[in-house]
Amino acid sequence: MTLLDAAFAHPQGLAGRLGAMIMAYMTRQRNLWTISLLDLRPNDHILEVGFGPGALIQEMALRVPEGFVAGVDASSLMVRQATRRNKKAIQSKQVVLKEGSALTLPFEDNWFDVALSANSIQIWPDQLTGVKEMYRVLKRGGRVALILQPVWAKADQEVKDIGAGLLSTLKQAGFQQTRLEFKSMKPVSTVCALGIKECA
Ligand SMILES: C[S@@+](CC[C@H](N)C(=O)[O-])C[C@H]1O[C@@H](n2cnc3c(N)ncnc32)[C@H](O)[C@@H]1O
């Protein structure tokens, strides 16, 4: 495993701790932009897949005071860190964080109003299976958001191409009313692919 893998993709050990500090610090602007796209309601049930240090979980919990925020992450280190960051909301049962895989989400069908993932899908071993899982756990009318700030992209055109790939994955998983949003950011633009699990 490379140092970058241990810091960000599969956070563990000292590199994972350092990566978590960087992610928690560097993602605030992206997290606030993400929230602005989600049209959150106070009683929404939200799921974040691949929450890392849990900074977005914390921001979302503040905005759904009568709702519920759940998270799944494959890294035990990230689950511990995000648990520490969200301690009060976990104690009051407004937040639940689980160690697990995007490919087999530990939640029942038709449970969430919003399912999202930020800078994690590029690491999943099978993106379509993960997005189909998000579809499964969403209620009819539920909203999905896949956010990616691809730091490896060399130009904005590459970010657009990545967005087109995310959109295609959403459609294959069954989502409708799909669309892309872009935000110019440093060091590279961010794309968000959005969609709806439509009523039958
Ligand atoms: C680059 S970090 C992003 C963390 C956070 N969402 C952010 O934007 O700062 C990727 C996260 O995805 C998690 N992850 C990677 N593969 C996963 C999988 N198959 N299922 C669930 N989580 C996964 C990692 O453990 C890590 O916490």
The ligand as an SDF file (V2000), in Angstrom:
LIG
                    3D

 27 29  0  0  0  0  0  0  0  0999 V2000
  -10.5740   10.2710    0.2790 C   0  0  0  0  0  0  0  0  0  0  0  0
  -11.5250    9.7470    1.6830 S   0  0  0  0  0  0  0  0  0  0  0  0
  -12.8570   10.9450    1.6330 C   0  0  0  0  0  0  0  0  0  0  0  0
  -13.4690   11.1460    2.9710 C   0  0  0  0  0  0  0  0  0  0  0  0
  -14.5630   12.2310    3.0460 C   0  0  0  0  0  0  0  0  0  0  0  0
  -15.7710   11.8250    2.3730 N   0  0  0  0  0  0  0  0  0  0  0  0
  -14.0590   13.5490    2.5020 C   0  0  0  0  0  0  0  0  0  0  0  0
  -14.5300   13.9930    1.4630 O   0  0  0  0  0  0  0  0  0  0  0  0
  -13.1720   14.1160    3.1330 O   0  0  0  0  0  0  0  0  0  0  0  0
  -12.3220    8.2540    1.1080 C   0  0  0  0  0  0  0  0  0  0  0  0
  -13.0940    7.5360    2.1850 C   0  0  0  0  0  0  0  0  0  0  0  0
  -13.8240    6.4630    1.5580 O   0  0  0  0  0  0  0  0  0  0  0  0
  -13.7190    5.3010    2.3720 C   0  0  0  0  0  0  0  0  0  0  0  0
  -13.8900    4.1110    1.5410 N   0  0  0  0  0  0  0  0  0  0  0  0
  -13.0370    3.6250    0.6070 C   0  0  0  0  0  0  0  0  0  0  0  0
  -13.5480    2.5270    0.0330 N   0  0  0  0  0  0  0  0  0  0  0  0
  -14.7580    2.2930    0.6140 C   0  0  0  0  0  0  0  0  0  0  0  0
  -15.7700    1.3010    0.4510 C   0  0  0  0  0  0  0  0  0  0  0  0
  -15.6330    0.3310   -0.4480 N   0  0  0  0  0  0  0  0  0  0  0  0
  -16.8670    1.3750    1.2180 N   0  0  0  0  0  0  0  0  0  0  0  0
  -17.0180    2.3880    2.1300 C   0  0  0  0  0  0  0  0  0  0  0  0
  -16.0910    3.3500    2.3250 N   0  0  0  0  0  0  0  0  0  0  0  0
  -14.9790    3.3120    1.5830 C   0  0  0  0  0  0  0  0  0  0  0  0
  -12.3270    5.4020    2.9800 C   0  0  0  0  0  0  0  0  0  0  0  0
  -12.1940    4.6080    4.1320 O   0  0  0  0  0  0  0  0  0  0  0  0
  -12.2000    6.8960    3.2450 C   0  0  0  0  0  0  0  0  0  0  0  0
  -12.6640    7.2420    4.5290 O   0  0  0  0  0  0  0  0  0  0  0  0
  1  2  1  0
  2  3  1  0
  2 10  1  0
  3  4  1  0
  4  5  1  0
  5  6  1  0
  5  7  1  0
  7  8  2  0
  7  9  1  0
 10 11  1  0
 11 12  1  0
 11 26  1  0
 12 13  1  0
 13 14  1  0
 13 24  1  0
 14 15  1  0
 14 23  1  0
 15 16  2  0
 16 17  1  0
 17 18  1  0
 17 23  2  0
 18 19  1  0
 18 20  2  0
 20 21  1  0
 21 22  2  0
 22 23  1  0
 24 25  1  0
 24 26  1  0
 26 27  1  0
M  CHG  2   2   1   9  -1
M  END
$$$$
